[in-house]
Amino acid sequence: MALSDLMREVKSLSSDELEALYLFVQDQREYRRLVEQEPEAADRHPASLDMDDLKQIFAELRDGFSEHDLEELDWAMNVEVIKPPAEDA
């Protein structure tokens, strides 16, 4: 898949899918940094997923949920805001 194809696919992702992709990319960046510093770490990292695999995983996660269910789930995950403890000055 060409980079332009990948970018086009990213534009079609939902907010949740985009967040999961962001976390995946962060993981990949950290992995590459780690391998640069410690090459033997490559053996300890799980294999990467391609975009089709990622789309299939998201489809399976959404299966059985109505749009209303997904909206409620999104609301529930965002309703509570946890503030960091105040630092002593």
N, C-alpha and C positions, 0 to 999 in steps of 0.2 A: 504494500500500500504506500503510495506516495504521500509526502508530507501535506500537500494541498488537499488530498482526499481525506486525510486524518483531520485536518482543520475543518473541513466541511462537515464531517461527522460530529466533531465536538460542538459545532454550532447547533446541532439538533438535539443535544442532550438536555434533559430536565435539570433543574437545580440540584436535585439529589444526586443524579448521575455525574454532574459536573463536579460536585464536591467529592464524590468517590474517586473520580479521575484525578482531581487535584491531590488527594491523599496518596494515590498510587504513584503519581509523578514525584511527589516529595520523597516517597520511599525509594524510588529508583535513583533519585539524585543522591540521597544519603548512601545508598548501596554503592554507587560509583565512587563517591568520596572515600568510603571505607575501603574499597578494593584498591584504590590508588595508594592508600596508606598501608594497607595490609592485604596483599594479593591472595593469600590463602583464605580470606573471608569469602571469596567467591563460591566456595564449596558449601557454605552455610546458608546461602540465600535461596529462597524459593524461586522457581522458574517464573518468568514474566508471562503475562497474559496478552494476547493480541486483542484488538478492538472487537472483533466478532465474539470472542470468548467473554469479554467484559459485557457486551450487550446482552448475551445470553444469560449471564448471571443476574443482571438487573431485571430482565424479563421474568426469570424464575422467582426473584424476590417479590416482584409486583403481582405475580399470578395469584388469583383468589381475592385480591383486594379491589374494592370498587374505588372510583375516583374520590368519593366521599370519605372512604376509609383512609386513603392516602393523605387527604387533606387533614383529617383528624390526627393522624400519626405525626404529620409535619408540625401541626399546632402543638401537640403534646410534647414533642421534643424541644420546642422553642419557648414554651410557656414559662419555665423556671429559669431565672437568670442567677447564676452563682457568681457572687462578687468575690474577688480575692481578699484575703484578710488585710486589714490596714497595717502598714508597716509602722513600727515605732520610730518617731522622729528624734 
